[in-house]
Amino acid sequence: MNDALRLAEQLIARRSVNPDDAGCQALIASRLAALGFECETLVCGPENFRVTNLLARRTGGLPGPVLAFAGHTDVVPTGPLERWTSDPFVPSHRDGRLYGRGAADMKSSLAAMVVAVEEFVAAQPRHAGAIAFLLTSDEEGPSVDGTVRLVELLQQRGERLDACIVGEPTSVSRLGDMVKNGRRGSLSGRLTVIGKQGHIAYPQLAKNPIHVFAPALAELAAMRWDEGNAFFPPTSWQVSNLHGGTGASNVIPGELVVDFNFRFSTESTPESLQARVAEVLARHGVEHRLEWTLSGRPFLTTPGPLIAALGAAITAECGVEPELSTTGGTSDGRFIAAICPQVVEFGPLNATIHQIDEHVDAASVETLKNVYRGTLKNFFP
């Protein structure tokens, strides 16, 4: 068994259900410290939701850029244990696959990153530039006291990163077929449409908020928010929940609550989307309250040194040229992009993430390690 696969097993065996790190970062820090990394542990959040974060950095001794590896040690809950073929926190091998919660998302990536750095530093102890790690135990949860706190710390110190690889599982059909070079932004709104409750037989004495909002809803659903660009599809607006009514069939409700979300491209801004929604509501005379939540701004890395280095390593190890994509949900890359001009995501197949019997191809962990190591060799002069 190779070292990367062994480390992946050790990480899977730790029950690090969000936000509990369960000692994963201490294990990783001990190995990085042996390479000369300066490691800092930051524990953040309230007493009932403590988040563990790790910031580690090693300078090779020669001038050069800073390349960071980022990821999360927390995993989602297992779901019904009786539906798992084997204990989700006892790494198991069947038919050439490694099973366990976090095998794909994202403990195999973390193991591959650590061992790749160990091998690279052993071969080039005085490499150019610096290597960093940003790890958190709160990516699968609120993401309030995780990577965002590490980014804030670096901002306070006036430090920036030149490039970052986030170990999210991005591959679709085979390892290496997709690299995420950006993500759409996410902007949510909770709209409360104000009406007047009344008897359904006397509508003249009431004001139905559902009827009031209906024309505005039709317009918002039909709007073309932007045209997207070469890397992003057009921005979308979707309603996720509608709540109105008292439960009685003879009562006009006094208010309607609408939850909606924008997944937006770099062609739009949160401010421009908010302004357009406000204009529609005003034009239709919708009396309302509106609360906004910005989960993340979009980020995009265009082809450059990092994509070239990673792409060449993928082709050499996997025999495939990766597709660049910005599809999917949000990731911690949205926070890192604030201090880093080049952020990409790359990791194993994502077919079983968050599922019962989550797994990865066992042999792919070694290949993934080789890709990360090759990226280091290609990126640093």
Sequence and secondary structure as in RCSB ss.txt:
>XXXX:A:sequence
MNDALRLAEQLIARRSVNPDDAGCQALIASRLAALGFECETLVCGPENFRVTNLLARRTGGLPGPVLAFAGHTDV
VPTGPLERWTSDPFVPSHRDGRLYGRGAADMKSSLAAMVVAVEEFVAAQPRHAGAIAFLLTSDEEGPSVDGTVRL
VELLQQRGERLDACIVGEPTSVSRLGDMVKNGRRGSLSGRLTVIGKQGHIAYPQLAKNPIHVFAPALAELAAMRW
DEGNAFFPPTSWQVSNLHGGTGASNVIPGELVVDFNFRFSTESTPESLQARVAEVLARHGVEHRLEWTLSGRPFL
TTPGPLIAALGAAITAECGVEPELSTTGGTSDGRFIAAICPQVVEFGPLNATIHQIDEHVDAASVETLKNVYRGT
LKNFFP
>XXXX:A:secstr
  HHHHHHHHHHTS  BTT  TTHHHHHHHHHHTTT EEEEEEES TTS EEEEEEEEE SEEEEEEEEEEE  B
     GGGSSS TTS EEETTEEESTTIIIIIHHHHHHHHHHHHHHHH TT EEEEEEEEES SSS  SSSHHHH
HHHHHHTT   SEEEE    BSSSTTSEEE EE EEEEEEEEEE B EETT GGGSB HHHHHHHHHHHHHH   
    SSS   EEEEEEEEE  S TTEE SEEEEEEEEEE TTS HHHHHHHHHHHHHHTT  EEEEEEEEE  EE
  SSHHHHHHHHHHHHHHSS  EEE  SS  THHHHTTT S EEE  SB TTTTSTT EEEHHHHHHHHHHHHHH
HHHH  
